[in-house]
Amino acid sequence: MEKSLQKQIKTSVVACIMDEEQRILLTRRNIPPFFGQWVMPGGKIDHGESIESALLREVKEEVGLQVEIDKLVDIYEHLAIGHKNDHYIILYYRAKALNFELNLNHDELSEAIWFSHHQLPTLDIPPGCRQVLAHLFPELAWSGLEPPGDDADREIPGVNSLH
């Protein structure tokens, strides 16, 4: 009798970094997933790493900022993704920048910009990030809102391929 392999839930954290003017930091990816799109800094949680540590590490690695985590904004869950039926959970946290000198990881990002909230609906942003931004800024006119789909490459920051 063949024993089936136990699947693992893949988890990611994303920082919705905002300043006192309610601007939000978005980064333009220069690698898949999200190539050329604007996303919030984030990535996968390593085995044995706390959620907070992962979020602080990912923000530091991607944009060079230290942040203070405020609160959980939203959770996205994706079931039966791809041909391997992967299971993903993405945690979006609001965060406050403790410093403002950006130091980009150019292996992953081409640029990072503090956007005013009114600019957000017109940007090329993946659906999951768009949903979270619409939650943070409900007063804006958002188009193209859709529930997360089964294309995890478009939804999960820091995941370069489906394993």
N, C-alpha and C positions, 0 to 999 in steps of 0.2 A: 504494500500500500504506500503510495507516494504522499509525503507530507507537504502540504502547501506552505509556501513562504509567507511569513507575516508581513503585511504591508505597513508602511509607516505614514503618518500624517506629516505633510511637509508644511512648515510654518515660515511666514515672513512677517517682518515689521516695517512700517512706513511712518516717517515723521512729517506731519503737517506743520512746518515751522512758520510761525507768524511773528510779525513785529508789532510795535505799538500802533502803527498806522494801519493795521489789519492787512498788510501786504503778506503774501505767501511766497516762499522760496520754491521755485521749480527748476528742475535740471533737464537739459536736453541730452538724451542718451545717444552715444555714438556706437553702441553695440546692441545686438538683440538681447533680450526682448525690448520692445519699445524703440527700436532704432529710429532716430530723428524726432521722436515725440517728447513732449514735456511731461515729466513725472516728478513726484516728490521723492526725496532721498529715502532709501530703504534697501532691504535685502533679507536673505534667509537667516534664520536663527540656527546657529551651530549646535550640535549635540552637546548637552551639558552647560549651555550658556543661558543665562536668564534673559527674559524678554527685555528688561531694561538695559542690560549690558549689550545685547545685540543691537538695540536701537541706537544707543550712544556710539557704539563701534561703527555701525554702518554710516551714520551721519558724519562722524569724524573721518572715516576712510573716503567717503565720496566728496564731501564739500569742505572738510577741515574745520567745521564748527563744533563747538561744545554747546549742548542744549540742556535745558531743564524740561523734563517730561511733565506735561500738565495732566491730560486725561485721555482716556480711550474715546475715540470719535466713532469708530465703526469697526465691524468685523465682517469679512467676506469669507464665505466658505464655498469651495468648488468641489463637487463630487463627481466621480467617474470621468475624469478628464483624460482625454487622449486614449490611445490604444492600450495603455497599461492601467486604465481606470484609476489614475492618481487622485489623491485627496489632498486639497490645499486649504489652509486657513491663513488669512492675511489680517493682521491687526494694524489699524490706522490710529496713531496717537497724535494729539495736538502737542506741540512743543514750542518752547520759547528759546530763541538764540541768546546765548550768554556772551558771544562775541560776534562780530560782523565781518571779519576778514576772511573772505572765501579763498580756499586753496583746493582747487578741483583735482580730482583723480582723472586725468586726461585719457587713461586707458578705458574709462567707462563713459565719461561725460565730455561734451563739447562746450557747454556753457551752463551757467546758473544765473538766474535773474529773479529779483524780488518783484513780483507782479502785483499791481493794484487789483483788488477784487473785481472791479468792473471789466478788466481785460480778460479774465479767465474763460468765459464762455466761448470766445472766438479762437482759442488756442487748440492745437492738435494734441489732445490729451486722451490716453486710453480710457475705455469705458469705466473700469473700476475706480480710477482716480477721479474721473468726471463725476461719478456718483457721490464720492466723498466730498468733493468740492461743492457740489450742489447741496449737500447736507450742511456744510459749514457756512455757505452763503446762499440760503434759500430765497433771498429777495431778488436774486438775479434771474434773468430769463435764460434757462438752460435748454438747449436742443440736443437731440441725440441721446437722451438718457435711456438706458436699457439695463435690465438686470444682467449681472455677470453671466457670461456664456461659458462654453466649454473650451474656449481657446485660451489656455492658461498662459501661453507665451505673451499674450497681449495684456494679461492681468497681473502677473506676479513679478514685482521688481526683484532683480538680483538672481533670477533663475534663468540660466542661459540655455537650458534644454530640458525637455521632459525625460526623466529617467524612469 
